[in-house]
Amino acid sequence: MQTAPEVTTERLQSDAQGPLRQRHVRMIALGGIVGASLFVGSGAVIHTAGPASILSYAFGGLLVILVMRMLGEMATASPTLGSFMEYARASLGGWAGYTIGWLYWYFWVGVVAFEAVAGAKLLMLWIPDVPQWVFSLILMTLLTASNLVSTRSFGETEFWLASVKIVTIVVFLLAGTLFALGVWPGSNLSVGNITHGGFAPHGLSAVLHGIVMVIFAYVGTEIVTIAAAESADPVKSVVKATSSTVWRVIIFYVGSVTLLVMITPWDQIPTQTSPYAAAFGKMGIPAATTIINVVVLTSVLSVLNSGLYTASRMLFALQRHNWAPRWVADRSREGTPWKAILACTSAGYVAVVMSYVAPDAVFDFIINSAGAVGLFVYAIIAGSQLRMRRRLERQAPERLKLRMWGYPYLSWITLGGILLVVSSMLLVPDARSQLYLSILSLAVILATYGVVRYAQKAAARR
């Protein structure tokens, strides 16, 4: 008979209060779902699907809501550092834990490098005489220092960076609603723009294309389940964060994109610059472009900060099963895994260097080969929840403090939806190469697992 899944529940910090306060975790949850891709990338999605891009964001958001609910169920049953890596290992086997852990680490190291380059490009708008690589180095160094000082330092930095993003979105929602209703000074009722040229001018296939584009904007929502393990009350933190995912997706993404296509006809929304800056400019807000560029920069810094934190904690968790070098487990007096942080930072530096040495080869490979990784991670999370829930209901139902809706049917539908989005990438030329390279990354990691298992068995026989 199978036993209930054994999940490693070691806390990284010995502080009973937890280095992360509830306000830190709450803002990590809020900020994790709002990134620079919303402020800049939403214009391209709108031009792809027209006003029906609202459906793309809604369907993509629904998928993430369901994944977060499944993750929340597991995290409240067994709150632990490493989160879904531990659940995959306990539910599906070592191969799944190893694969999801290294995939997720690889994804965030690539994101850290990408954001360092993106942040440098933004700073060059204001200080063009400084080389781009210098700004990338400065940004990486600053956020590495934030993570090295202490977990509390990371949480405090993330709190304020995320606050800027959230305040900006809230202001846009309030001002945009007044503008669309014709209440804003100098505005006219513009709600009808939502049907400008037809709600779905490019057909429903474009909506599916839009889902492929927006799903990556949501990746990062799950970080809160990793951070919660270092809070005073992990279960309470996870319950609040996963339960609030619904309204965060509806308001921040679906709500703001709906306002964008109401304020400006969809075919007039810019794709190369921020549609939010254009909307604020239409409202007559002075220096709208500069304001949004500052907000985008804070978003970049927020992703850099949380990316280094997430990658280092996942690396630390991998080491507990001898899936990573032993030295990454070394901690500072504050309990911070400083060697794991430096290892992730070093990998980020290498990727940044590649962006200048071979931008069209190595750097593009790093970014594109992580393109579908988020979807692979979500698929393994769904599979883990299906297996873990069945065991828990049979052997430890009291641990199910937060339950997935409509189990097992909705869990299977979610897994099917993830696989549908992955398959849809084959139909999108820009996403097809990302899928192929991501599959290559997956194959390499699975192959290394075979090597690691062989080495572990050989060592055990000695």
C-alpha positions in Angstrom: 0.0 0.0 0.0 1.3 3.5 -0.9 1.8 5.8 2.0 1.0 9.5 2.2 3.6 11.6 0.3 6.6 12.5 2.4 7.5 16.1 1.8 10.6 17.7 3.1 9.4 20.5 5.4 12.6 22.0 6.6 12.4 25.8 7.0 15.4 27.8 5.7 15.3 30.1 8.7 15.3 29.3 12.4 13.5 32.5 13.3 10.1 31.4 14.6 8.6 34.7 13.5 9.9 34.2 9.9 12.0 36.7 8.1 9.1 37.6 5.8 6.2 39.5 7.3 2.6 39.1 6.1 2.9 42.5 4.2 5.9 41.2 2.4 4.2 38.0 1.3 1.0 39.9 0.4 3.0 42.3 -1.8 5.0 39.5 -3.4 1.7 37.9 -4.3 0.3 41.1 -5.7 3.5 42.2 -7.5 4.2 38.7 -8.9 1.3 38.8 -11.2 2.1 42.3 -12.6 5.3 42.6 -14.7 6.8 44.7 -17.4 5.1 42.5 -20.0 1.7 43.9 -19.0 2.9 47.5 -19.3 4.7 47.0 -22.6 3.7 43.7 -24.2 -0.1 44.1 -24.0 0.0 46.2 -27.2 1.2 43.3 -29.3 -1.4 41.0 -27.9 -4.2 43.5 -28.6 -3.0 43.9 -32.2 -3.0 40.1 -32.6 -6.5 39.5 -31.3 -8.2 42.9 -31.4 -10.6 43.6 -28.5 -11.0 39.8 -28.2 -7.6 40.0 -26.5 -9.7 40.4 -23.4 -10.7 36.8 -23.8 -7.0 35.8 -24.3 -6.1 37.4 -21.0 -9.2 35.9 -19.3 -8.6 32.3 -20.5 -4.9 32.5 -19.8 -5.7 33.9 -16.4 -8.2 31.2 -15.7 -5.6 28.6 -16.4 -3.2 30.2 -13.9 -6.0 30.6 -11.3 -6.7 26.9 -11.5 -3.0 26.0 -11.3 -2.6 28.3 -8.3 -5.5 26.7 -6.6 -3.9 23.2 -7.1 -0.6 24.6 -5.8 -2.3 26.2 -2.9 -3.9 22.9 -1.9 -0.6 21.2 -1.8 1.2 24.1 -0.1 -1.2 24.3 2.7 -1.1 20.5 3.2 2.7 20.6 3.3 4.3 24.1 3.4 8.0 23.7 2.5 10.9 25.5 0.9 11.1 24.3 -2.6 7.3 24.2 -2.9 6.2 22.4 -6.1 9.6 20.7 -6.6 9.0 18.9 -3.3 5.4 18.0 -4.3 6.5 16.7 -7.6 9.2 14.5 -6.0 6.8 13.1 -3.4 3.9 12.6 -5.8 5.4 11.6 -9.2 8.9 10.5 -8.2 12.5 11.8 -8.2 12.6 12.4 -11.9 9.7 14.9 -11.6 11.1 16.8 -8.7 14.6 17.0 -10.3 13.1 18.1 -13.7 10.7 20.7 -12.4 13.4 22.1 -10.0 16.1 22.5 -12.6 13.6 23.7 -15.3 12.4 26.4 -12.9 15.9 27.4 -11.9 17.0 27.6 -15.6 13.9 29.7 -16.4 14.6 32.3 -13.7 18.3 32.6 -14.4 17.4 33.4 -18.0 14.8 35.9 -16.9 17.3 37.6 -14.6 19.7 38.1 -17.5 17.0 39.3 -19.8 15.7 41.8 -17.2 19.2 43.1 -16.5 19.6 43.9 -20.2 16.1 45.3 -20.5 16.7 47.5 -17.4 20.0 48.8 -18.9 18.2 49.8 -22.1 15.7 51.8 -20.1 18.4 53.6 -18.2 20.1 54.5 -21.4 17.0 56.6 -22.4 18.0 59.0 -19.6 21.8 58.5 -19.5 22.8 57.5 -23.1 26.6 58.1 -22.6 27.0 55.1 -20.2 27.6 51.7 -21.9 24.7 49.3 -21.6 26.8 46.6 -20.0 27.7 48.9 -17.2 24.1 49.4 -16.3 23.4 45.7 -16.5 26.3 45.1 -14.1 25.1 47.8 -11.7 21.5 46.4 -11.6 22.7 42.9 -11.1 25.0 44.0 -8.3 22.4 46.0 -6.5 19.7 43.3 -6.5 22.3 40.6 -5.6 23.2 42.8 -2.5 19.5 43.0 -1.6 19.3 39.2 -1.6 22.6 38.6 0.2 22.0 40.9 3.1 19.0 38.9 4.4 15.7 37.4 3.4 14.1 40.4 5.2 16.0 42.8 3.0 14.7 40.9 -0.1 11.2 41.2 1.2 11.5 44.9 2.0 13.0 45.7 -1.4 10.3 43.7 -3.2 7.5 45.3 -1.1 8.4 48.8 -2.3 9.2 47.9 -5.9 5.9 46.0 -6.2 4.0 48.8 -4.5 5.0 51.1 -7.4 3.5 48.7 -9.9 0.3 48.2 -8.0 -0.3 51.9 -7.3 0.2 52.6 -11.1 -2.3 49.9 -12.1 -4.9 51.1 -9.5 -4.5 54.7 -10.7 -4.9 53.6 -14.3 -8.0 51.6 -13.5 -9.7 54.5 -11.7 -8.7 57.2 -14.2 -9.3 54.9 -17.2 -12.8 54.1 -16.0 -13.7 57.8 -15.7 -12.2 58.5 -19.1 -14.1 55.6 -20.8 -17.4 56.7 -19.2 -16.8 60.3 -20.4 -16.5 61.7 -16.9 -12.8 62.6 -17.1 -12.2 66.2 -18.1 -12.1 66.6 -21.9 -13.3 63.0 -22.5 -16.2 61.5 -24.3 -18.0 58.2 -23.8 -15.7 55.7 -25.5 -17.0 52.3 -24.2 -18.1 51.6 -27.7 -14.5 51.3 -28.9 -14.6 47.7 -27.6 -16.5 46.7 -30.8 -14.4 48.9 -33.1 -13.9 46.9 -36.3 -15.6 43.9 -34.7 -14.9 42.4 -31.3 -12.8 39.6 -32.9 -11.6 41.1 -36.2 -9.1 38.3 -36.8 -11.3 35.4 -35.7 -11.2 33.0 -32.8 -7.9 31.5 -33.9 -6.3 34.9 -33.0 -7.7 34.5 -29.5 -5.8 31.2 -29.1 -2.7 32.9 -30.5 -3.2 35.6 -27.9 -3.4 33.0 -25.1 0.0 31.7 -26.2 1.4 35.2 -25.9 -0.1 36.1 -22.6 0.4 32.9 -20.6 4.1 33.8 -20.1 3.0 37.2 -18.5 1.4 35.2 -15.7 4.5 33.1 -14.9 5.8 34.3 -11.5 2.4 34.1 -9.7 3.6 30.9 -8.1 6.6 32.5 -6.4 4.5 33.3 -3.3 4.2 29.6 -2.4 8.1 29.5 -2.2 8.3 32.8 -0.2 5.5 31.7 2.2 7.8 29.0 3.5 9.9 31.7 5.1 7.0 33.6 6.7 5.7 33.3 10.2 2.5 31.5 9.1 3.1 29.7 5.8 -0.4 28.2 5.7 -2.2 31.5 6.2 0.0 33.2 3.7 -0.6 30.6 1.0 -4.4 30.5 1.6 -4.6 34.3 1.3 -2.3 34.5 -1.8 -3.9 31.7 -3.8 -7.5 32.8 -2.9 -6.8 36.3 -4.0 -5.4 35.2 -7.4 -8.9 35.3 -8.9 -9.5 39.0 -8.3 -5.9 39.9 -9.1 -6.2 38.4 -12.6 -9.6 39.8 -13.2 -8.8 43.4 -12.1 -5.2 43.8 -13.0 -5.1 42.1 -16.3 -8.6 41.6 -17.7 -9.8 44.9 -16.3 -6.9 47.1 -17.4 -6.8 45.5 -20.9 -10.6 46.1 -21.3 -10.0 49.7 -20.4 -7.2 50.0 -23.0 -9.4 48.9 -25.9 -12.2 51.3 -24.6 -10.0 54.3 -24.3 -8.3 53.9 -27.7 -9.5 52.0 -30.8 -7.5 48.7 -30.8 -5.8 49.3 -34.1 -4.4 52.6 -32.9 -2.8 51.2 -29.7 1.0 51.2 -30.0 2.9 48.0 -30.1 6.5 49.2 -29.8 5.9 51.5 -26.8 3.7 51.1 -23.8 -0.1 51.3 -24.5 -0.5 52.5 -20.9 1.7 55.5 -21.5 -0.4 56.3 -24.6 -3.6 56.0 -22.6 -2.3 58.3 -19.8 -1.1 60.7 -22.5 -4.6 60.7 -24.0 -6.0 61.6 -20.6 -3.7 64.7 -20.6 -1.4 63.5 -17.9 1.9 65.3 -18.3 5.1 63.3 -18.8 3.0 60.1 -19.2 5.8 58.3 -21.2 8.4 59.1 -18.6 6.2 58.0 -15.7 5.5 54.6 -17.3 9.1 54.1 -18.2 9.9 54.6 -14.5 7.2 52.1 -13.6 8.5 49.6 -16.2 12.0 50.1 -14.7 10.7 49.3 -11.2 9.0 46.2 -12.7 12.3 45.1 -14.2 14.0 45.6 -10.8 11.2 43.7 -9.1 11.6 40.7 -11.4 15.4 40.8 -11.0 15.0 40.8 -7.2 12.4 38.0 -7.1 14.1 36.1 -9.8 17.4 35.9 -7.8 15.5 34.9 -4.7 13.4 32.2 -6.4 16.3 30.7 -8.3 18.5 30.6 -5.2 15.8 28.9 -3.0 15.1 26.3 -5.7 18.8 25.6 -6.0 19.0 25.3 -2.2 16.0 22.9 -2.2 17.5 20.8 -5.0 20.7 20.3 -2.9 18.8 18.7 -0.1 18.3 15.7 -2.4 21.9 15.7 -3.6 20.6 17.1 -7.0 22.9 20.2 -6.8 26.4 20.8 -5.5 26.7 20.4 -1.7 28.3 23.8 -1.2 25.1 25.7 -2.3 23.6 24.7 1.1 26.0 27.0 3.0 24.2 29.8 4.8 25.1 33.1 6.4 24.5 33.9 10.1 21.1 35.3 9.1 20.2 31.9 7.4 20.5 33.3 3.9 21.9 30.7 1.3 24.5 33.1 0.1 26.4 30.6 -2.0 23.2 29.6 -3.9 22.5 33.3 -4.5 26.0 33.9 -5.8 25.8 30.8 -8.1 22.5 32.2 -9.6 24.0 35.6 -10.0 27.1 34.2 -11.7 24.9 32.3 -14.1 23.1 35.6 -14.8 26.4 37.4 -15.4 27.4 34.8 -17.9 24.1 35.2 -19.7 24.4 39.0 -19.7 28.0 38.8 -21.2 26.6 36.5 -23.9 24.0 39.2 -24.8 27.0 41.4 -25.9 29.4 38.7 -27.2 26.9 36.7 -29.1 23.4 38.3 -28.9 22.0 36.4 -31.9 23.3 33.0 -30.8 23.9 32.2 -27.2 21.8 34.8 -25.5 18.8 34.2 -27.8 19.2 30.5 -27.2 19.1 31.0 -23.4 15.9 33.1 -23.6 14.1 31.1 -26.3 15.0 27.7 -24.7 13.1 28.8 -21.6 10.1 30.0 -23.5 7.7 27.1 -22.8 9.3 26.1 -19.5 6.6 27.8 -17.4 4.0 25.6 -19.1 6.0 22.5 -18.5 6.2 23.5 -14.8 2.5 24.0 -14.7 1.8 20.6 -16.3 3.9 18.9 -13.6 2.2 20.9 -10.8 -1.2 19.6 -12.2 0.0 16.0 -12.3 1.4 16.3 -8.8 -1.9 17.6 -7.4 -3.9 14.8 -9.0 -1.6 12.2 -7.4 -1.1 13.9 -4.0 -4.8 14.7 -3.5 -5.8 11.0 -4.0 -3.3 9.9 -1.4 -4.2 12.6 1.1 -7.9 11.9 0.9 -7.2 8.3 1.7 -4.6 8.7 4.4 -4.5 12.2 5.8 -7.7 14.2 4.9 -7.1 16.6 7.8 -4.2 18.1 5.9 -6.5 19.3 3.2 -7.1 22.9 4.5 -7.6 24.3 1.0 -9.2 22.2 -1.7 -9.1 22.3 -5.5 -12.5 23.1 -6.9 -14.3 20.3 -8.8 -11.6 17.7 -8.1 -10.7 15.5 -10.1 -12.5 16.8 -13.1 -11.3 20.4 -13.1 -7.8 19.2 -12.3 -7.8 17.1 -15.5 -9.4 19.9 -17.5 -6.6 22.2 -16.3 -3.9 19.8 -17.3 -5.6 19.4 -20.7 -5.7 23.2 -21.1 -2.0 23.5 -20.4 -1.2 20.8 -23.0 -3.6 22.5 -25.5 -1.6 25.8 -25.1 1.7 23.9 -25.5 0.4 22.3 -28.7 -0.9 25.6 -29.9 2.7 27.0 -29.9 3.3 24.8 -33.0 0.7 26.9 -34.8 2.4 30.2 -33.9 5.6 30.9 -35.9 7.2 33.1 -33.3 6.5 30.5 -30.5 7.3 27.4 -32.5 11.1 27.8 -32.1 10.7 28.5 -28.4 8.8 25.2 -28.0 11.4 23.2 -29.8 14.2 24.7 -27.8 12.3 24.3 -24.5 11.8 20.6 -25.4 15.5 20.4 -25.9 16.1 21.9 -22.5 13.7 19.4 -21.0 15.4 16.5 -22.7 18.8 17.6 -21.5 17.6 17.9 -17.9 16.0 14.5 -18.0 19.2 13.0 -19.4 21.3 14.6 -16.6 18.8 13.1 -14.1 19.7 9.7 -15.5 23.4 10.4 -15.0 22.8 11.7 -11.4 20.8 8.7 -10.4 23.5 6.3 -11.8 26.1 8.2 -9.8 24.0 8.1 -6.6 23.4 4.3 -7.0 27.1 3.7 -7.7 28.1 5.7 -4.6 25.5 3.7 -2.5 27.1 0.4 -3.6 30.5 1.4 -2.4 
